[in-house]
């Protein structure tokens, strides 16, 4: 099966940028393990100074990988702690707000 390349964008609150970056320098080891175990690979986050966050990952099946993470207790804790960093509807956790962008070009 071919790997899917997934890219998504979210908006971090401008007044929370430094704390958001700090939190990602110290991602919990059990969260990192859960991501790997559920099929998230080559996962990166890029942050612009206005709060635009772009994420990229590769996986065999994004919906399956996202669903597997949603079942992990560590993911639920992480998402709840990170929810206030984002501009999004109240009560929506960040991982549920990820909507893959359409790939329109790939050099290969």
C-alpha positions in Angstrom: 0.0 0.0 0.0 1.2 3.5 -0.9 1.9 6.0 1.9 -0.5 8.9 2.0 1.0 12.4 2.3 -1.2 14.4 4.6 -1.0 18.2 5.1 -3.3 20.2 7.3 -3.5 23.8 8.6 -4.7 25.1 12.0 -4.5 28.5 13.6 -2.6 29.0 16.9 -3.7 32.0 19.0 -1.0 34.7 18.5 -0.6 35.3 22.2 0.1 31.5 22.8 2.9 31.0 20.2 5.9 30.9 22.5 4.2 28.5 24.9 3.0 26.3 22.0 6.6 26.0 20.7 7.8 25.3 24.2 5.3 22.5 24.7 6.4 20.9 21.4 10.1 20.9 22.6 8.9 18.6 25.4 6.3 16.3 23.9 5.6 13.5 26.3 7.5 10.3 25.4 4.2 8.3 25.7 2.6 10.6 23.1 5.5 10.2 20.7 5.3 6.4 21.1 1.5 6.4 20.5 2.0 8.4 17.3 4.6 5.9 16.0 2.5 2.9 17.1 -0.6 4.1 15.3 1.1 4.8 11.9 2.1 8.5 12.0 5.5 8.9 10.3 7.6 11.7 9.1 5.3 14.0 11.2 6.3 17.7 11.3 4.7 20.9 12.4 5.6 24.3 10.9 4.5 27.6 12.6 4.3 31.0 11.1 4.6 34.1 13.3 1.0 35.0 12.8 -0.1 31.6 14.2 -0.7 29.7 11.0 0.3 26.1 11.8 0.9 23.6 9.0 1.3 19.9 9.8 2.6 17.2 7.5 2.7 13.5 8.0 2.9 10.2 6.1 0.7 7.2 6.8 -0.9 4.3 5.1 -4.4 5.4 6.0 -5.0 8.7 7.6 -8.5 8.0 8.9 -7.3 4.7 10.4 -4.3 6.4 12.0 -6.3 9.3 13.4 -8.9 6.9 14.7 -6.3 4.8 16.4 -4.9 7.9 18.1 -8.3 9.0 19.2 -8.6 5.8 21.2 -5.4 6.4 23.2 -5.8 7.9 26.6 -2.5 9.9 26.2 -3.9 11.5 23.1 -7.0 12.6 24.9 -5.0 14.2 27.7 -2.6 15.9 25.1 -5.5 17.2 23.0 -7.4 18.6 26.0 -4.2 20.4 27.2 -3.5 21.8 23.8 -7.1 22.8 22.9 -6.9 26.4 24.3 -3.9 27.1 22.0 -6.1 27.1 18.9 -8.6 29.3 17.2 -11.5 26.9 16.7 -15.0 26.2 17.8 -15.4 25.6 21.6 -15.2 22.0 22.6 -13.5 20.8 19.4 -10.2 19.2 20.1 -7.3 20.0 17.7 -6.9 16.5 16.3 -10.6 16.5 15.3 -10.2 19.9 13.6 -7.5 18.5 11.2 -8.8 18.6 7.7 -6.3 17.3 5.0 -5.5 19.8 2.3 -5.8 18.7 -1.3 -2.4 17.9 -2.8 -2.2 19.6 -6.1 1.5 19.0 -7.0 4.2 16.6 -5.9 7.7 16.4 -7.5 8.0 12.7 -8.2 
